[in-house]
Amino acid sequence: MADYDLEALSLPELKKMQKDIAKAISTFEARQKAEARTKVEAVAREMGYSLTELVGTDSKPKRTPAAPKYQHPEGCCHVNALHIAGSLIWV
């Protein structure tokens, strides 16, 4: 790791370094996962398999939409209150 004399840097250089460090921190986990995936794919290829053959599909399982818990018996478009100019008017 490089040693920096922070006292010798100008304000724009320090701000750029701060921005670069924040970006590196925020993307660290994604970079580590990508590197691990690349290594695992290489090992699988060496053994004659693809990664998807070994672990299944890449996509998340599909969910079916849940039934609504709270719905007016006459349908979803029944309105018993109007919101006008910041106040509710019951109809």
Rosetta silent file (secondary structure, phi, psi, omega in degrees, C-alpha in Angstrom):
SEQUENCE: MADYDLEALSLPELKKMQKDIAKAISTFEARQKAEARTKVEAVAREMGYSLTELVGTDSKPKRTPAAPKYQHPEGCCHVNALHIAGSLIWV
SCORE:     score description
SCORE:     0.000 S_00000001
   1 L     0.000  138.774 -176.666    0.000    0.000    0.000 S_00000001
   2 L   -77.279  142.630  174.332    1.326    3.407   -0.907 S_00000001
   3 L   -94.957  131.270 -179.523    2.209    5.924    1.783 S_00000001
   4 L  -115.244  140.370  171.697    0.900    9.426    1.150 S_00000001
   5 L   -90.800   91.541 -174.668    2.044   12.656    2.715 S_00000001
   6 H   -62.937  -28.450  179.850   -1.450   14.051    3.189 S_00000001
   7 H   -66.979  -26.030 -177.052   -0.095   17.351    4.452 S_00000001
   8 H   -85.422  -12.215 -177.265    1.569   17.978    1.077 S_00000001
   9 L   -82.953  149.120  177.062   -1.634   17.457   -0.964 S_00000001
  10 L   -80.629  168.536 -179.541   -3.860   20.316   -2.051 S_00000001
  11 H   -60.668  -45.923  177.891   -7.556   20.522   -1.130 S_00000001
  12 H   -61.627  -36.327  178.081   -8.764   19.365   -4.594 S_00000001
  13 H   -66.803  -40.643  178.580   -6.368   16.395   -4.442 S_00000001
  14 H   -65.524  -41.574  179.511   -7.614   15.472   -0.963 S_00000001
  15 H   -65.997  -38.164  177.185  -11.265   15.730   -2.041 S_00000001
  16 H   -65.678  -41.693  178.566  -10.590   13.552   -5.098 S_00000001
  17 H   -63.722  -40.929  179.040   -8.842   10.994   -2.907 S_00000001
  18 H   -61.687  -43.342  178.963  -11.760   11.056   -0.465 S_00000001
  19 H   -63.715  -43.456  179.768  -14.217   10.456   -3.338 S_00000001
  20 H   -64.253  -39.277  179.763  -12.093    7.594   -4.712 S_00000001
  21 H   -66.959  -43.276  179.351  -11.854    5.970   -1.277 S_00000001
  22 H   -61.519  -40.756  178.717  -15.616    6.195   -0.716 S_00000001
  23 H   -66.217  -42.649 -179.807  -16.227    4.560   -4.108 S_00000001
  24 H   -63.245  -38.785  179.182  -13.695    1.795   -3.398 S_00000001
  25 H   -67.170  -43.711 -176.311  -15.341    1.061   -0.046 S_00000001
  26 H   -69.273  -26.074 -178.407  -18.846    0.961   -1.509 S_00000001
  27 L  -102.107    4.177 -175.183  -17.857   -1.440   -4.314 S_00000001
  28 H   -59.396  -49.785 -176.520  -15.549   -3.673   -2.248 S_00000001
  29 H   -64.317  -40.995  179.409  -18.046   -6.470   -1.584 S_00000001
  30 H   -63.539  -39.785  178.229  -19.219   -6.589   -5.190 S_00000001
  31 H   -66.021  -39.650  179.041  -15.624   -6.828   -6.408 S_00000001
  32 H   -65.157  -41.667  178.327  -14.881   -9.630   -3.948 S_00000001
  33 H   -64.746  -41.230  179.138  -17.962  -11.582   -5.053 S_00000001
  34 H   -63.220  -41.612  178.658  -17.065  -11.144   -8.727 S_00000001
  35 H   -64.244  -43.278  179.296  -13.538  -12.399   -8.072 S_00000001
  36 H   -64.128  -42.012  179.047  -14.841  -15.423   -6.144 S_00000001
  37 H   -62.290  -41.907  179.048  -17.334  -16.229   -8.895 S_00000001
  38 H   -60.930  -43.779  179.955  -14.592  -16.061  -11.536 S_00000001
  39 H   -65.247  -43.023 -179.338  -12.413  -18.469   -9.548 S_00000001
  40 H   -66.313  -40.146  177.501  -15.278  -20.920   -8.947 S_00000001
  41 H   -62.748  -38.380  179.158  -16.263  -20.834  -12.630 S_00000001
  42 H   -64.729  -42.498  178.843  -12.643  -21.585  -13.609 S_00000001
  43 H   -64.599  -42.863  178.989  -12.510  -24.601  -11.270 S_00000001
  44 H   -61.937  -42.260  178.338  -15.844  -25.873  -12.620 S_00000001
  45 H   -62.530  -40.885  178.797  -14.596  -25.485  -16.220 S_00000001
  46 H   -60.329  -30.624 -178.430  -11.408  -27.405  -15.375 S_00000001
  47 L   -93.517    2.953  175.638  -13.581  -30.279  -14.176 S_00000001
  48 L    87.941   18.822  179.797  -15.792  -30.177  -17.281 S_00000001
  49 L  -124.075  162.613  168.816  -18.859  -28.489  -15.807 S_00000001
  50 L  -101.119  159.376 -178.631  -20.462  -25.102  -15.930 S_00000001
  51 H   -62.352  -38.521 -179.939  -21.282  -23.284  -12.721 S_00000001
  52 H   -66.752  -30.628  175.737  -25.011  -23.393  -13.470 S_00000001
  53 H   -65.247  -34.096 -175.701  -24.842  -27.188  -13.849 S_00000001
  54 H   -83.934  -37.541 -174.282  -23.385  -27.463  -10.359 S_00000001
  55 H  -112.357   -3.358 -179.962  -25.458  -24.947   -8.420 S_00000001
  56 L    99.465 -150.392 -174.136  -28.635  -24.649  -10.484 S_00000001
  57 L   -82.065  156.936  178.442  -30.099  -21.549  -12.005 S_00000001
  58 L   -81.032  -29.428 -173.208  -28.735  -18.009  -11.764 S_00000001
  59 L   -84.369  159.254  177.364  -32.122  -16.364  -11.273 S_00000001
  60 L   -75.759  151.791  178.013  -34.101  -16.116   -8.077 S_00000001
  61 L   -63.492  144.362 -179.269  -37.182  -18.322   -7.778 S_00000001
  62 L   -77.262  137.245  177.477  -40.364  -16.709   -9.051 S_00000001
  63 L  -102.930  143.113  173.180  -42.934  -15.724   -6.439 S_00000001
  64 L   -86.340  143.238 -179.180  -46.637  -15.820   -7.009 S_00000001
  65 L   -65.126  139.348  179.685  -48.427  -12.635   -6.017 S_00000001
  66 L   -78.632  150.505  176.616  -50.145  -12.835   -2.642 S_00000001
  67 L   -68.895  145.841  179.573  -53.850  -12.274   -2.319 S_00000001
  68 L   -63.882  136.093 -179.319  -54.755   -8.840   -0.944 S_00000001
  69 L   -80.387  -40.480 -175.083  -55.220   -8.892    2.818 S_00000001
  70 L  -125.294  111.170 -179.974  -57.414   -5.826    3.129 S_00000001
  71 L  -145.559  141.210  178.630  -59.818   -5.008    0.329 S_00000001
  72 L   -65.048  139.024 -177.065  -63.246   -3.410    0.233 S_00000001
  73 L   -60.821  -26.234 -179.361  -65.933   -6.028   -0.511 S_00000001
  74 L   -85.148   -1.819  178.955  -67.266   -3.980   -3.444 S_00000001
  75 L   125.356  174.375 -174.301  -63.890   -3.879   -5.154 S_00000001
  76 L   -78.051  -15.311 -173.101  -60.638   -1.995   -5.101 S_00000001
  77 L  -100.469    6.263  178.806  -62.005    1.261   -6.497 S_00000001
  78 L   -72.780  128.073 -178.523  -64.609    2.017   -3.827 S_00000001
  79 L  -121.603  129.630  176.249  -63.842    5.344   -2.179 S_00000001
  80 L  -118.051   12.114  175.521  -65.497    6.588    0.976 S_00000001
  81 E  -151.809  143.829  176.287  -63.303    9.645    1.527 S_00000001
  82 E  -112.759  138.661  177.737  -61.934   12.392   -0.693 S_00000001
  83 E  -104.453  106.000 -176.823  -58.648   14.116   -0.015 S_00000001
  84 E  -127.404  124.156  174.539  -59.024   17.743   -1.044 S_00000001
  85 L    50.687   45.374  173.101  -56.606   20.562   -0.154 S_00000001
  86 L    82.338    3.690  178.354  -55.055   18.766    2.785 S_00000001
  87 E  -131.899  153.846  178.804  -58.286   17.652    4.480 S_00000001
  88 E   -93.976  136.178  175.700  -60.448   14.547    4.231 S_00000001
  89 E  -119.318  117.387 -178.231  -64.082   14.847    3.246 S_00000001
  90 E   -83.090  135.901 -179.932  -66.129   11.715    3.983 S_00000001
  91 L  -113.417    0.000    0.000  -68.740   10.771    1.424 S_00000001
